[in-house]
Amino acid sequence: MVELGKMLLFIGLAIAFIGLVLVLAGRFMPWLGNLPGDFRYETENVRVYFPLATMLLISIVGSILLNLIIRLLNR
């Protein structure tokens, strides 16, 4: 039961950290989310936004960072 509590605490802290990064990214990188490849469709009653290019960029950067962290921890 203690291990479950530690795991939930870790997951909560990770989610809070990711939220903080997203808030700061929106403030200091306003181009993020407006890349050419982010699809936007708007009418009077409908608004659809699909940030494909932003998701790909975040995925690539995240993969590189996680690979670097894993390689540093395995030494």
N, C-alpha and C positions, 0 to 999 in steps of 0.2 A: 504494500500500500504506500509506503514511503517513496519507493521508486516511481510509482505512478504520479505522485504529487510533484516530485522533482521534474519528471518529464513534462507534465502540464505547465509547470512554472517556466521551464525552458522554452516551450512552444509559445507561451504567452509573451515572453520577453522577445522572442524572435519576431513575432507578429508586430509587436510595438515598435521594434527597431525598423522593420520594413516600412511600417506606416510613417515613421519619422523621416526615413530616407525619401519616400515618395513626396511628402510635404515639402521637404527641402529641395528636391529635384524640381518640383513645380515652381518654386520661387526663384531658384538660381539658374534654371535651364528652361526658360519659357518655350523654347522651340521643341521641347520634348512633348510629344502628343500632336504636333503639327507638322510632322515629316511628310514628304511626298510619298505616299503609299498608305497613309492613314485615311481610310474611307469615311466620308461624312455625307449623309443624306438628310435633308431637312425639308419639311413641308409645313403647312400651318399647324397640323395636329400631331405630326410624327417627327421624331428626331432619332436617327440611328447613327452611331459612331462606332467604327471598328478600327482600332489603332494597330493595323498589321505591321507596319514598319517599326513602330515603337516597340511592339512586343518582340519582334525579331532582334532588335538592337539590345533590349534588356536581356533577352535569353542568351545572346552571344557573350555579352559582358559578364553576366552571371556565371555562365559555364567556364569562362576563362578564370574568373576569380575563385570559383570553387575548386577547379583543378589546381590552381596555385596553392590554395590553402591545404588541400589534401596532400600535395607533394611535400609541402613544408612540414606537415605533421607526421609524415611517414619517415622522416629522416632520423 
